[in-house]
Amino acid sequence: MGLILCFLFGITNFSCHRAVMESKHPFVEDTKLYFGQHIGKYAGYIFEFIILLGALVYNESFIFVLIYMTYTALNMTTAYLLLNNKL
């Protein structure tokens, strides 16, 4: 069950990340310019993948599933706020 939940949370995180990266929000554009010079254009996706991989490896422990669920909820909230110009 934990594996399925982590996989679904991963899909949610990647879709939120992509929507935010393509939103043309001024904060996101400035961040992409700054970090793009230092760590690369796709570093955010690599970071998301590493977090997903860690959650999938440790999915047998319910605490890791809860931590990843909390991360997903924060990610969704931030995406909602940025995409609806609340920030």
PDB file of N, CA, C and O in Angstrom:
ATOM      1  N   MET A   1       0.825  -1.200   0.000  1.00  0.00           N
ATOM      2  CA  MET A   1       0.000   0.000   0.000  1.00  0.00           C
ATOM      3  C   MET A   1       0.864   1.257   0.000  1.00  0.00           C
ATOM      4  O   MET A   1       0.562   2.233  -0.686  1.00  0.00           O
ATOM      5  N   GLY A   2       1.951   1.218   0.784  1.00  0.00           N
ATOM      6  CA  GLY A   2       2.851   2.367   0.844  1.00  0.00           C
ATOM      7  C   GLY A   2       3.490   2.665  -0.497  1.00  0.00           C
ATOM      8  O   GLY A   2       3.679   3.826  -0.859  1.00  0.00           O
ATOM      9  N   LEU A   3       3.823   1.615  -1.233  1.00  0.00           N
ATOM     10  CA  LEU A   3       4.442   1.791  -2.542  1.00  0.00           C
ATOM     11  C   LEU A   3       3.488   2.496  -3.503  1.00  0.00           C
ATOM     12  O   LEU A   3       3.891   3.401  -4.233  1.00  0.00           O
ATOM     13  N   ILE A   4       2.241   2.083  -3.500  1.00  0.00           N
ATOM     14  CA  ILE A   4       1.242   2.709  -4.379  1.00  0.00           C
ATOM     15  C   ILE A   4       1.024   4.170  -3.992  1.00  0.00           C
ATOM     16  O   ILE A   4       0.947   5.040  -4.860  1.00  0.00           O
ATOM     17  N   LEU A   5       0.924   4.440  -2.688  1.00  0.00           N
ATOM     18  CA  LEU A   5       0.741   5.822  -2.233  1.00  0.00           C
ATOM     19  C   LEU A   5       1.924   6.692  -2.622  1.00  0.00           C
ATOM     20  O   LEU A   5       1.744   7.806  -3.115  1.00  0.00           O
ATOM     21  N   CYS A   6       3.137   6.187  -2.402  1.00  0.00           N
ATOM     22  CA  CYS A   6       4.324   6.963  -2.761  1.00  0.00           C
ATOM     23  C   CYS A   6       4.380   7.228  -4.264  1.00  0.00           C
ATOM     24  O   CYS A   6       4.761   8.317  -4.693  1.00  0.00           O
ATOM     25  N   PHE A   7       4.003   6.240  -5.054  1.00  0.00           N
ATOM     26  CA  PHE A   7       3.988   6.419  -6.502  1.00  0.00           C
ATOM     27  C   PHE A   7       2.981   7.500  -6.910  1.00  0.00           C
ATOM     28  O   PHE A   7       3.285   8.347  -7.750  1.00  0.00           O
ATOM     29  N   LEU A   8       1.793   7.471  -6.319  1.00  0.00           N
ATOM     30  CA  LEU A   8       0.780   8.491  -6.628  1.00  0.00           C
ATOM     31  C   LEU A   8       1.206   9.875  -6.148  1.00  0.00           C
ATOM     32  O   LEU A   8       0.972  10.873  -6.829  1.00  0.00           O
ATOM     33  N   PHE A   9       1.832   9.932  -4.972  1.00  0.00           N
ATOM     34  CA  PHE A   9       2.346  11.214  -4.488  1.00  0.00           C
ATOM     35  C   PHE A   9       3.444  11.731  -5.419  1.00  0.00           C
ATOM     36  O   PHE A   9       3.546  12.935  -5.654  1.00  0.00           O
ATOM     37  N   GLY A  10       4.252  10.834  -5.940  1.00  0.00           N
ATOM     38  CA  GLY A  10       5.310  11.233  -6.869  1.00  0.00           C
ATOM     39  C   GLY A  10       4.746  11.829  -8.148  1.00  0.00           C
ATOM     40  O   GLY A  10       5.254  12.833  -8.645  1.00  0.00           O
ATOM     41  N   ILE A  11       3.704  11.218  -8.678  1.00  0.00           N
ATOM     42  CA  ILE A  11       3.046  11.761  -9.871  1.00  0.00           C
ATOM     43  C   ILE A  11       2.499  13.153  -9.577  1.00  0.00           C
ATOM     44  O   ILE A  11       2.628  14.062 -10.396  1.00  0.00           O
ATOM     45  N   THR A  12       1.896  13.313  -8.421  1.00  0.00           N
ATOM     46  CA  THR A  12       1.356  14.613  -8.021  1.00  0.00           C
ATOM     47  C   THR A  12       2.463  15.648  -7.899  1.00  0.00           C
ATOM     48  O   THR A  12       2.310  16.779  -8.361  1.00  0.00           O
ATOM     49  N   ASN A  13       3.575  15.270  -7.281  1.00  0.00           N
ATOM     50  CA  ASN A  13       4.681  16.205  -7.109  1.00  0.00           C
ATOM     51  C   ASN A  13       5.277  16.641  -8.445  1.00  0.00           C
ATOM     52  O   ASN A  13       5.557  17.822  -8.650  1.00  0.00           O
ATOM     53  N   PHE A  14       5.469  15.680  -9.352  1.00  0.00           N
ATOM     54  CA  PHE A  14       6.021  16.026 -10.656  1.00  0.00           C
ATOM     55  C   PHE A  14       5.073  16.916 -11.450  1.00  0.00           C
ATOM     56  O   PHE A  14       5.521  17.840 -12.130  1.00  0.00           O
ATOM     57  N   SER A  15       3.769  16.654 -11.375  1.00  0.00           N
ATOM     58  CA  SER A  15       2.828  17.488 -12.124  1.00  0.00           C
ATOM     59  C   SER A  15       2.751  18.901 -11.531  1.00  0.00           C
ATOM     60  O   SER A  15       2.657  19.878 -12.274  1.00  0.00           O
ATOM     61  N   CYS A  16       2.789  19.013 -10.208  1.00  0.00           N
ATOM     62  CA  CYS A  16       2.822  20.343  -9.585  1.00  0.00           C
ATOM     63  C   CYS A  16       4.096  21.082  -9.954  1.00  0.00           C
ATOM     64  O   CYS A  16       4.062  22.276 -10.252  1.00  0.00           O
ATOM     65  N   HIS A  17       5.216  20.376  -9.937  1.00  0.00           N
ATOM     66  CA  HIS A  17       6.499  20.991 -10.271  1.00  0.00           C
ATOM     67  C   HIS A  17       6.500  21.500 -11.711  1.00  0.00           C
ATOM     68  O   HIS A  17       6.957  22.611 -11.983  1.00  0.00           O
ATOM     69  N   ARG A  18       5.996  20.697 -12.614  1.00  0.00           N
ATOM     70  CA  ARG A  18       5.961  21.112 -14.017  1.00  0.00           C
ATOM     71  C   ARG A  18       5.032  22.308 -14.229  1.00  0.00           C
ATOM     72  O   ARG A  18       5.366  23.232 -14.971  1.00  0.00           O
ATOM     73  N   ALA A  19       3.874  22.290 -13.581  1.00  0.00           N
ATOM     74  CA  ALA A  19       2.936  23.403 -13.724  1.00  0.00           C
ATOM     75  C   ALA A  19       3.541  24.702 -13.206  1.00  0.00           C
ATOM     76  O   ALA A  19       3.370  25.758 -13.815  1.00  0.00           O
ATOM     77  N   VAL A  20       4.235  24.624 -12.100  1.00  0.00           N
ATOM     78  CA  VAL A  20       4.865  25.823 -11.543  1.00  0.00           C
ATOM     79  C   VAL A  20       6.003  26.294 -12.439  1.00  0.00           C
ATOM     80  O   VAL A  20       6.153  27.494 -12.670  1.00  0.00           O
ATOM     81  N   MET A  21       6.798  25.369 -12.940  1.00  0.00           N
ATOM     82  CA  MET A  21       7.933  25.753 -13.790  1.00  0.00           C
ATOM     83  C   MET A  21       7.472  26.380 -15.099  1.00  0.00           C
ATOM     84  O   MET A  21       8.189  27.204 -15.668  1.00  0.00           O
ATOM     85  N   GLU A  22       6.301  26.013 -15.586  1.00  0.00           N
ATOM     86  CA  GLU A  22       5.792  26.564 -16.838  1.00  0.00           C
ATOM     87  C   GLU A  22       4.829  27.731 -16.631  1.00  0.00           C
ATOM     88  O   GLU A  22       4.222  28.203 -17.592  1.00  0.00           O
ATOM     89  N   SER A  23       4.682  28.200 -15.399  1.00  0.00           N
ATOM     90  CA  SER A  23       3.675  29.218 -15.092  1.00  0.00           C
ATOM     91  C   SER A  23       4.068  30.639 -15.486  1.00  0.00           C
ATOM     92  O   SER A  23       3.202  31.509 -15.581  1.00  0.00           O
ATOM     93  N   LYS A  24       5.344  30.888 -15.714  1.00  0.00           N
ATOM     94  CA  LYS A  24       5.853  32.242 -16.040  1.00  0.00           C
ATOM     95  C   LYS A  24       5.651  33.223 -14.886  1.00  0.00           C
ATOM     96  O   LYS A  24       5.622  34.434 -15.105  1.00  0.00           O
ATOM     97  N   HIS A  25       5.511  32.716 -13.663  1.00  0.00           N
ATOM     98  CA  HIS A  25       5.411  33.581 -12.484  1.00  0.00           C
ATOM     99  C   HIS A  25       6.763  34.281 -12.296  1.00  0.00           C
ATOM    100  O   HIS A  25       7.804  33.646 -12.467  1.00  0.00           O
ATOM    101  N   PRO A  26       6.770  35.574 -11.948  1.00  0.00           N
ATOM    102  CA  PRO A  26       8.045  36.299 -11.811  1.00  0.00           C
ATOM    103  C   PRO A  26       9.013  35.660 -10.812  1.00  0.00           C
ATOM    104  O   PRO A  26      10.217  35.613 -11.063  1.00  0.00           O
ATOM    105  N   PHE A  27       8.501  35.174  -9.694  1.00  0.00           N
ATOM    106  CA  PHE A  27       9.377  34.532  -8.710  1.00  0.00           C
ATOM    107  C   PHE A  27      10.032  33.289  -9.303  1.00  0.00           C
ATOM    108  O   PHE A  27      11.225  33.058  -9.108  1.00  0.00           O
ATOM    109  N   VAL A  28       9.256  32.496 -10.021  1.00  0.00           N
ATOM    110  CA  VAL A  28       9.769  31.265 -10.613  1.00  0.00           C
ATOM    111  C   VAL A  28      10.792  31.586 -11.700  1.00  0.00           C
ATOM    112  O   VAL A  28      11.830  30.931 -11.794  1.00  0.00           O
ATOM    113  N   GLU A  29      10.501  32.586 -12.513  1.00  0.00           N
ATOM    114  CA  GLU A  29      11.429  32.965 -13.580  1.00  0.00           C
ATOM    115  C   GLU A  29      12.758  33.460 -13.014  1.00  0.00           C
ATOM    116  O   GLU A  29      13.819  33.105 -13.529  1.00  0.00           O
ATOM    117  N   ASP A  30      12.710  34.271 -11.964  1.00  0.00           N
ATOM    118  CA  ASP A  30      13.946  34.749 -11.333  1.00  0.00           C
ATOM    119  C   ASP A  30      14.731  33.591 -10.728  1.00  0.00           C
ATOM    120  O   ASP A  30      15.956  33.538 -10.832  1.00  0.00           O
ATOM    121  N   THR A  31      14.024  32.675 -10.104  1.00  0.00           N
ATOM    122  CA  THR A  31      14.681  31.517  -9.499  1.00  0.00           C
ATOM    123  C   THR A  31      15.318  30.645 -10.568  1.00  0.00           C
ATOM    124  O   THR A  31      16.431  30.154 -10.378  1.00  0.00           O
ATOM    125  N   LYS A  32      14.631  30.442 -11.691  1.00  0.00           N
ATOM    126  CA  LYS A  32      15.199  29.634 -12.766  1.00  0.00           C
ATOM    127  C   LYS A  32      16.444  30.284 -13.340  1.00  0.00           C
ATOM    128  O   LYS A  32      17.413  29.594 -13.657  1.00  0.00           O
ATOM    129  N   LEU A  33      16.431  31.596 -13.476  1.00  0.00           N
ATOM    130  CA  LEU A  33      17.615  32.286 -13.989  1.00  0.00           C
ATOM    131  C   LEU A  33      18.800  32.133 -13.043  1.00  0.00           C
ATOM    132  O   LEU A  33      19.914  31.839 -13.479  1.00  0.00           O
ATOM    133  N   TYR A  34      18.560  32.333 -11.749  1.00  0.00           N
ATOM    134  CA  TYR A  34      19.649  32.263 -10.782  1.00  0.00           C
ATOM    135  C   TYR A  34      20.192  30.847 -10.633  1.00  0.00           C
ATOM    136  O   TYR A  34      21.393  30.621 -10.780  1.00  0.00           O
ATOM    137  N   PHE A  35      19.314  29.898 -10.344  1.00  0.00           N
ATOM    138  CA  PHE A  35      19.773  28.539 -10.108  1.00  0.00           C
ATOM    139  C   PHE A  35      20.161  27.825 -11.393  1.00  0.00           C
ATOM    140  O   PHE A  35      20.970  26.897 -11.364  1.00  0.00           O
ATOM    141  N   GLY A  36      19.599  28.239 -12.515  1.00  0.00           N
ATOM    142  CA  GLY A  36      19.952  27.626 -13.783  1.00  0.00           C
ATOM    143  C   GLY A  36      21.414  27.819 -14.133  1.00  0.00           C
ATOM    144  O   GLY A  36      22.022  26.963 -14.776  1.00  0.00           O
ATOM    145  N   GLN A  37      21.983  28.944 -13.710  1.00  0.00           N
ATOM    146  CA  GLN A  37      23.398  29.212 -13.968  1.00  0.00           C
ATOM    147  C   GLN A  37      24.290  28.327 -13.103  1.00  0.00           C
ATOM    148  O   GLN A  37      25.377  27.935 -13.528  1.00  0.00           O
ATOM    149  N   HIS A  38      23.838  28.016 -11.903  1.00  0.00           N
ATOM    150  CA  HIS A  38      24.691  27.336 -10.940  1.00  0.00           C
ATOM    151  C   HIS A  38      24.526  25.820 -10.922  1.00  0.00           C
ATOM    152  O   HIS A  38      25.517  25.093 -10.841  1.00  0.00           O
ATOM    153  N   ILE A  39      23.300  25.339 -10.997  1.00  0.00           N
ATOM    154  CA  ILE A  39      23.113  23.889 -10.849  1.00  0.00           C
ATOM    155  C   ILE A  39      22.425  23.243 -12.045  1.00  0.00           C
ATOM    156  O   ILE A  39      22.237  22.027 -12.052  1.00  0.00           O
ATOM    157  N   GLY A  40      22.054  24.000 -13.031  1.00  0.00           N
ATOM    158  CA  GLY A  40      21.496  23.412 -14.230  1.00  0.00           C
ATOM    159  C   GLY A  40      20.000  23.624 -14.372  1.00  0.00           C
ATOM    160  O   GLY A  40      19.297  23.958 -13.418  1.00  0.00           O
ATOM    161  N   LYS A  41      19.543  23.419 -15.586  1.00  0.00           N
ATOM    162  CA  LYS A  41      18.155  23.693 -15.950  1.00  0.00           C
ATOM    163  C   LYS A  41      17.171  22.693 -15.341  1.00  0.00           C
ATOM    164  O   LYS A  41      16.048  23.058 -14.994  1.00  0.00           O
ATOM    165  N   TYR A  42      17.584  21.452 -15.213  1.00  0.00           N
ATOM    166  CA  TYR A  42      16.675  20.395 -14.770  1.00  0.00           C
ATOM    167  C   TYR A  42      16.965  19.908 -13.348  1.00  0.00           C
ATOM    168  O   TYR A  42      16.564  18.804 -12.979  1.00  0.00           O
ATOM    169  N   ALA A  43      17.639  20.700 -12.570  1.00  0.00           N
ATOM    170  CA  ALA A  43      18.010  20.287 -11.211  1.00  0.00           C
ATOM    171  C   ALA A  43      16.774  20.060 -10.337  1.00  0.00           C
ATOM    172  O   ALA A  43      16.782  19.174  -9.483  1.00  0.00           O
ATOM    173  N   GLY A  44      15.721  20.841 -10.534  1.00  0.00           N
ATOM    174  CA  GLY A  44      14.504  20.660  -9.749  1.00  0.00           C
ATOM    175  C   GLY A  44      13.865  19.310  -9.989  1.00  0.00           C
ATOM    176  O   GLY A  44      13.377  18.673  -9.056  1.00  0.00           O
ATOM    177  N   TYR A  45      13.865  18.869 -11.244  1.00  0.00           N
ATOM    178  CA  TYR A  45      13.310  17.558 -11.557  1.00  0.00           C
ATOM    179  C   TYR A  45      14.175  16.439 -10.972  1.00  0.00           C
ATOM    180  O   TYR A  45      13.652  15.424 -10.513  1.00  0.00           O
ATOM    181  N   ILE A  46      15.474  16.624 -10.989  1.00  0.00           N
ATOM    182  CA  ILE A  46      16.376  15.633 -10.402  1.00  0.00           C
ATOM    183  C   ILE A  46      16.154  15.557  -8.897  1.00  0.00           C
ATOM    184  O   ILE A  46      16.137  14.469  -8.321  1.00  0.00           O
ATOM    185  N   PHE A  47      15.983  16.711  -8.262  1.00  0.00           N
ATOM    186  CA  PHE A  47      15.712  16.751  -6.828  1.00  0.00           C
ATOM    187  C   PHE A  47      14.402  16.027  -6.513  1.00  0.00           C
ATOM    188  O   PHE A  47      14.343  15.238  -5.570  1.00  0.00           O
ATOM    189  N   GLU A  48      13.353  16.291  -7.298  1.00  0.00           N
ATOM    190  CA  GLU A  48      12.070  15.600  -7.098  1.00  0.00           C
ATOM    191  C   GLU A  48      12.232  14.092  -7.254  1.00  0.00           C
ATOM    192  O   GLU A  48      11.653  13.318  -6.492  1.00  0.00           O
ATOM    193  N   PHE A  49      13.022  13.677  -8.245  1.00  0.00           N
ATOM    194  CA  PHE A  49      13.221  12.245  -8.476  1.00  0.00           C
ATOM    195  C   PHE A  49      13.964  11.593  -7.314  1.00  0.00           C
ATOM    196  O   PHE A  49      13.632  10.477  -6.913  1.00  0.00           O
ATOM    197  N   ILE A  50      14.959  12.277  -6.777  1.00  0.00           N
ATOM    198  CA  ILE A  50      15.710  11.726  -5.641  1.00  0.00           C
ATOM    199  C   ILE A  50      14.803  11.560  -4.424  1.00  0.00           C
ATOM    200  O   ILE A  50      14.875  10.552  -3.722  1.00  0.00           O
ATOM    201  N   ILE A  51      13.953  12.549  -4.180  1.00  0.00           N
ATOM    202  CA  ILE A  51      13.014  12.447  -3.057  1.00  0.00           C
ATOM    203  C   ILE A  51      12.031  11.296  -3.291  1.00  0.00           C
ATOM    204  O   ILE A  51      11.739  10.535  -2.369  1.00  0.00           O
ATOM    205  N   LEU A  52      11.524  11.168  -4.512  1.00  0.00           N
ATOM    206  CA  LEU A  52      10.612  10.059  -4.836  1.00  0.00           C
ATOM    207  C   LEU A  52      11.308   8.715  -4.668  1.00  0.00           C
ATOM    208  O   LEU A  52      10.734   7.778  -4.114  1.00  0.00           O
ATOM    209  N   LEU A  53      12.528   8.625  -5.140  1.00  0.00           N
ATOM    210  CA  LEU A  53      13.269   7.372  -5.012  1.00  0.00           C
ATOM    211  C   LEU A  53      13.473   6.986  -3.550  1.00  0.00           C
ATOM    212  O   LEU A  53      13.334   5.820  -3.181  1.00  0.00           O
ATOM    213  N   GLY A  54      13.803   7.971  -2.727  1.00  0.00           N
ATOM    214  CA  GLY A  54      13.950   7.708  -1.299  1.00  0.00           C
ATOM    215  C   GLY A  54      12.652   7.242  -0.669  1.00  0.00           C
ATOM    216  O   GLY A  54      12.649   6.328   0.155  1.00  0.00           O
ATOM    217  N   ALA A  55      11.550   7.869  -1.055  1.00  0.00           N
ATOM    218  CA  ALA A  55      10.249   7.465  -0.513  1.00  0.00           C
ATOM    219  C   ALA A  55       9.869   6.064  -0.970  1.00  0.00           C
ATOM    220  O   ALA A  55       9.290   5.299  -0.199  1.00  0.00           O
ATOM    221  N   LEU A  56      10.187   5.720  -2.212  1.00  0.00           N
ATOM    222  CA  LEU A  56       9.865   4.380  -2.704  1.00  0.00           C
ATOM    223  C   LEU A  56      10.717   3.308  -2.035  1.00  0.00           C
ATOM    224  O   LEU A  56      10.245   2.196  -1.801  1.00  0.00           O
ATOM    225  N   VAL A  57      11.964   3.634  -1.726  1.00  0.00           N
ATOM    226  CA  VAL A  57      12.842   2.660  -1.079  1.00  0.00           C
ATOM    227  C   VAL A  57      12.403   2.399   0.351  1.00  0.00           C
ATOM    228  O   VAL A  57      12.413   1.257   0.810  1.00  0.00           O
ATOM    229  N   TYR A  58      12.014   3.467   1.060  1.00  0.00           N
ATOM    230  CA  TYR A  58      11.648   3.334   2.472  1.00  0.00           C
ATOM    231  C   TYR A  58      10.133   3.322   2.687  1.00  0.00           C
ATOM    232  O   TYR A  58       9.660   3.769   3.732  1.00  0.00           O
ATOM    233  N   ASN A  59       9.372   2.824   1.727  1.00  0.00           N
ATOM    234  CA  ASN A  59       7.915   2.863   1.831  1.00  0.00           C
ATOM    235  C   ASN A  59       7.350   1.879   2.843  1.00  0.00           C
ATOM    236  O   ASN A  59       6.175   1.977   3.199  1.00  0.00           O
ATOM    237  N   GLU A  60       8.149   0.942   3.310  1.00  0.00           N
ATOM    238  CA  GLU A  60       7.641  -0.038   4.282  1.00  0.00           C
ATOM    239  C   GLU A  60       7.429   0.588   5.656  1.00  0.00           C
ATOM    240  O   GLU A  60       6.617   0.106   6.445  1.00  0.00           O
ATOM    241  N   SER A  61       8.155   1.653   5.936  1.00  0.00           N
ATOM    242  CA  SER A  61       7.979   2.364   7.197  1.00  0.00           C
ATOM    243  C   SER A  61       6.906   3.429   7.002  1.00  0.00           C
ATOM    244  O   SER A  61       7.048   4.315   6.158  1.00  0.00           O
ATOM    245  N   PHE A  62       5.853   3.341   7.771  1.00  0.00           N
ATOM    246  CA  PHE A  62       4.721   4.248   7.592  1.00  0.00           C
ATOM    247  C   PHE A  62       5.106   5.702   7.856  1.00  0.00           C
ATOM    248  O   PHE A  62       4.484   6.609   7.303  1.00  0.00           O
ATOM    249  N   ILE A  63       6.111   5.940   8.682  1.00  0.00           N
ATOM    250  CA  ILE A  63       6.529   7.311   8.976  1.00  0.00           C
ATOM    251  C   ILE A  63       7.090   7.988   7.724  1.00  0.00           C
ATOM    252  O   ILE A  63       6.880   9.184   7.525  1.00  0.00           O
ATOM    253  N   PHE A  64       7.800   7.239   6.880  1.00  0.00           N
ATOM    254  CA  PHE A  64       8.320   7.823   5.653  1.00  0.00           C
ATOM    255  C   PHE A  64       7.199   8.149   4.671  1.00  0.00           C
ATOM    256  O   PHE A  64       7.272   9.141   3.945  1.00  0.00           O
ATOM    257  N   VAL A  65       6.176   7.323   4.651  1.00  0.00           N
ATOM    258  CA  VAL A  65       5.014   7.614   3.803  1.00  0.00           C
ATOM    259  C   VAL A  65       4.323   8.884   4.295  1.00  0.00           C
ATOM    260  O   VAL A  65       3.901   9.710   3.485  1.00  0.00           O
ATOM    261  N   LEU A  66       4.204   9.046   5.604  1.00  0.00           N
ATOM    262  CA  LEU A  66       3.607  10.268   6.163  1.00  0.00           C
ATOM    263  C   LEU A  66       4.451  11.499   5.864  1.00  0.00           C
ATOM    264  O   LEU A  66       3.911  12.565   5.565  1.00  0.00           O
ATOM    265  N   ILE A  67       5.767  11.360   5.942  1.00  0.00           N
ATOM    266  CA  ILE A  67       6.653  12.487   5.623  1.00  0.00           C
ATOM    267  C   ILE A  67       6.496  12.870   4.155  1.00  0.00           C
ATOM    268  O   ILE A  67       6.407  14.052   3.824  1.00  0.00           O
ATOM    269  N   TYR A  68       6.461  11.875   3.282  1.00  0.00           N
ATOM    270  CA  TYR A  68       6.306  12.161   1.849  1.00  0.00           C
ATOM    271  C   TYR A  68       4.916  12.724   1.552  1.00  0.00           C
ATOM    272  O   TYR A  68       4.765  13.569   0.670  1.00  0.00           O
ATOM    273  N   MET A  69       3.907  12.262   2.280  1.00  0.00           N
ATOM    274  CA  MET A  69       2.561  12.814   2.115  1.00  0.00           C
ATOM    275  C   MET A  69       2.537  14.279   2.545  1.00  0.00           C
ATOM    276  O   MET A  69       1.901  15.102   1.887  1.00  0.00           O
ATOM    277  N   THR A  70       3.217  14.612   3.631  1.00  0.00           N
ATOM    278  CA  THR A  70       3.303  16.003   4.080  1.00  0.00           C
ATOM    279  C   THR A  70       4.038  16.854   3.060  1.00  0.00           C
ATOM    280  O   THR A  70       3.623  17.977   2.774  1.00  0.00           O
ATOM    281  N   TYR A  71       5.127  16.331   2.506  1.00  0.00           N
ATOM    282  CA  TYR A  71       5.868  17.038   1.463  1.00  0.00           C
ATOM    283  C   TYR A  71       4.971  17.298   0.249  1.00  0.00           C
ATOM    284  O   TYR A  71       5.006  18.381  -0.334  1.00  0.00           O
ATOM    285  N   THR A  72       4.177  16.306  -0.124  1.00  0.00           N
ATOM    286  CA  THR A  72       3.272  16.461  -1.255  1.00  0.00           C
ATOM    287  C   THR A  72       2.205  17.511  -0.971  1.00  0.00           C
ATOM    288  O   THR A  72       1.877  18.315  -1.843  1.00  0.00           O
ATOM    289  N   ALA A  73       1.665  17.507   0.240  1.00  0.00           N
ATOM    290  CA  ALA A  73       0.650  18.509   0.601  1.00  0.00           C
ATOM    291  C   ALA A  73       1.238  19.924   0.559  1.00  0.00           C
ATOM    292  O   ALA A  73       0.586  20.851   0.078  1.00  0.00           O
ATOM    293  N   LEU A  74       2.452  20.092   1.055  1.00  0.00           N
ATOM    294  CA  LEU A  74       3.099  21.402   0.994  1.00  0.00           C
ATOM    295  C   LEU A  74       3.395  21.808  -0.450  1.00  0.00           C
ATOM    296  O   LEU A  74       3.251  22.973  -0.819  1.00  0.00           O
ATOM    297  N   ASN A  75       3.805  20.843  -1.254  1.00  0.00           N
ATOM    298  CA  ASN A  75       4.081  21.099  -2.659  1.00  0.00           C
ATOM    299  C   ASN A  75       2.806  21.524  -3.392  1.00  0.00           C
ATOM    300  O   ASN A  75       2.835  22.454  -4.198  1.00  0.00           O
ATOM    301  N   MET A  76       1.692  20.847  -3.115  1.00  0.00           N
ATOM    302  CA  MET A  76       0.423  21.194  -3.752  1.00  0.00           C
ATOM    303  C   MET A  76      -0.060  22.575  -3.304  1.00  0.00           C
ATOM    304  O   MET A  76      -0.577  23.345  -4.114  1.00  0.00           O
ATOM    305  N   THR A  77       0.105  22.885  -2.029  1.00  0.00           N
ATOM    306  CA  THR A  77      -0.307  24.194  -1.515  1.00  0.00           C
ATOM    307  C   THR A  77       0.502  25.306  -2.155  1.00  0.00           C
ATOM    308  O   THR A  77      -0.054  26.326  -2.563  1.00  0.00           O
ATOM    309  N   THR A  78       1.798  25.119  -2.245  1.00  0.00           N
ATOM    310  CA  THR A  78       2.656  26.117  -2.870  1.00  0.00           C
ATOM    311  C   THR A  78       2.313  26.291  -4.350  1.00  0.00           C
ATOM    312  O   THR A  78       2.261  27.416  -4.848  1.00  0.00           O
ATOM    313  N   ALA A  79       2.083  25.194  -5.044  1.00  0.00           N
ATOM    314  CA  ALA A  79       1.709  25.285  -6.463  1.00  0.00           C
ATOM    315  C   ALA A  79       0.389  26.028  -6.625  1.00  0.00           C
ATOM    316  O   ALA A  79       0.252  26.859  -7.522  1.00  0.00           O
ATOM    317  N   TYR A  80      -0.576  25.738  -5.769  1.00  0.00           N
ATOM    318  CA  TYR A  80      -1.857  26.426  -5.827  1.00  0.00           C
ATOM    319  C   TYR A  80      -1.677  27.941  -5.611  1.00  0.00           C
ATOM    320  O   TYR A  80      -2.240  28.753  -6.346  1.00  0.00           O
ATOM    321  N   LEU A  81      -0.903  28.295  -4.617  1.00  0.00           N
ATOM    322  CA  LEU A  81      -0.697  29.713  -4.315  1.00  0.00           C
ATOM    323  C   LEU A  81       0.030  30.440  -5.449  1.00  0.00           C
ATOM    324  O   LEU A  81      -0.322  31.569  -5.790  1.00  0.00           O
ATOM    325  N   LEU A  82       1.023  29.805  -6.022  1.00  0.00           N
ATOM    326  CA  LEU A  82       1.750  30.441  -7.127  1.00  0.00           C
ATOM    327  C   LEU A  82       0.907  30.535  -8.403  1.00  0.00           C
ATOM    328  O   LEU A  82       0.911  31.562  -9.081  1.00  0.00           O
ATOM    329  N   LEU A  83       0.197  29.474  -8.720  1.00  0.00           N
ATOM    330  CA  LEU A  83      -0.576  29.458  -9.956  1.00  0.00           C
ATOM    331  C   LEU A  83      -1.793  30.371  -9.910  1.00  0.00           C
ATOM    332  O   LEU A  83      -2.269  30.817 -10.954  1.00  0.00           O
ATOM    333  N   ASN A  84      -2.302  30.655  -8.713  1.00  0.00           N
ATOM    334  CA  ASN A  84      -3.458  31.541  -8.579  1.00  0.00           C
ATOM    335  C   ASN A  84      -3.072  32.944  -8.125  1.00  0.00           C
ATOM    336  O   ASN A  84      -3.926  33.716  -7.688  1.00  0.00           O
ATOM    337  N   ASN A  85      -1.783  33.275  -8.229  1.00  0.00           N
ATOM    338  CA  ASN A  85      -1.254  34.600  -7.894  1.00  0.00           C
ATOM    339  C   ASN A  85      -1.623  35.039  -6.486  1.00  0.00           C
ATOM    340  O   ASN A  85      -1.940  36.207  -6.257  1.00  0.00           O
ATOM    341  N   LYS A  86      -1.582  34.116  -5.554  1.00  0.00           N
ATOM    342  CA  LYS A  86      -1.828  34.443  -4.151  1.00  0.00           C
ATOM    343  C   LYS A  86      -0.534  34.876  -3.457  1.00  0.00           C
ATOM    344  O   LYS A  86      -0.577  35.444  -2.366  1.00  0.00           O
ATOM    345  N   LEU A  87       0.601  34.613  -4.077  1.00  0.00           N
ATOM    346  CA  LEU A  87       1.892  35.019  -3.526  1.00  0.00           C
ATOM    347  C   LEU A  87       2.474  36.134  -4.334  1.00  0.00           C
ATOM    348  O   LEU A  87       3.565  36.615  -4.027  1.00  0.00           O
TER     349      LEU A  87
END
